[in-house]
Amino acid sequence: MTEETGETTPGTAPAAAPRARRPRKPTLDAAAAGAVDLARAAAEEVADEGTVGEHLDAVAEGDRIVSHTFACLLPGYRGWRWTVTVTRASRARNVTVNEVCLLPGEDALQPPQWLPWAERLSPGDVGPQDTLPRKEHDPLLEQGYAETGDEDADRVALFELGLGRERVLSPLGRTEAATRWYDGDRGPRAEIAENAKGQCSTCGFFVPLAGSLRQVFGVCANEWSPEDARVVSVDHGCGAHSETDVEVTPDEPATPLVVDDLSPAALELFPAGDADGAQAPGTAEAGR
C-alpha cells in the first residue's frame, strides 16, 4: 500500500487494522483489601452508634484503591451500604482512608425521583391563588396571529375575529384536547350518555364550538342538565334533552278523609256532678 494513494501494491497483503486496547481491569490490592478494621472504624466515626453492620464486600476501584461496604442498620435505610474507600500510595505500606459515604444498594429503599414542582402538578391541582409557570416551548401551542402593519387587516384579525393572542393551540394541542374530552365523562361512552334517549347534536341547548373542534364538540347551555356550561361531544347525551319526552300519567286526586267532629259518637263524654255540686271521680276541676 502506497502512502500517497492508499492503494495496495499487487502481491502485498493489506495492513491489519490496529486493535483497540481494552481497559485493564484493576487488581485487588492485598493491603487495601485487608484494611477491614480501618474501614469499619472510619464508618463508625461518621455513622450513629450501632448502625454499621457486617462487612459485605471489597471492590477494587483502581490501582491500590479499594472500597469496603458494610451493612447499614439505620431504621428506614433498608438495602443501603456504608461505603469506605481506602488507598495506598505506590511502594507504601500504610493504608489510608480516602472517603466515607452512605450509598444505596440494588434493592435499597429509595424515595421517588425528585421533580420540580411545575412538573409534579397534575390537572386539577391548580387552586384559586396558584399561577402556573409559562412554558416557552410548549408543544401544545403555536405562534398566533402577528401584526402585519396593515391597519385594516390587523383590525379585522385582532378585534373582529378575536385573534389577538400571542399563541394558539397547535395541531398536537387540539388532538390531545379532543382525545381527552371525547374519552372523558362527557363523551359518548359515559353512563349518562348511554342511557340518554337523544344526542347533544340534536338538542336545542347545544352550542357548537368555533373552529375545527365544532365538528365534534360544543357547550351545553341547559341549566337543567348536569352538563350545563361544560364541553360535550356531539354524540353525548343526558335526560334533559330539549326534544325528548316521557309519557306523563295524570295523577288522580286522592279521596279526602271526612271526619265528623260534631257527632256524639266522636266525643268523649264525662258523667255530670251530683246535686250538691260535687264532681264525679276522675273529672278535673274547672279552671285548671
Beta strands, then each sheet from edge to edge (+ up, - down):
strand 1: 52-62
strand 2: 65-72
strand 3: 80-88
strand 4: 95-104
strand 5: 141-143
strand 6: 167-169
strand 7: 206-208
strand 8: 217-220
strand 9: 231-233
sheet 1: 1+ 2- 3+ 4-
sheet 2: 5+ 6-
sheet 3: 7+ 8- 9+
end
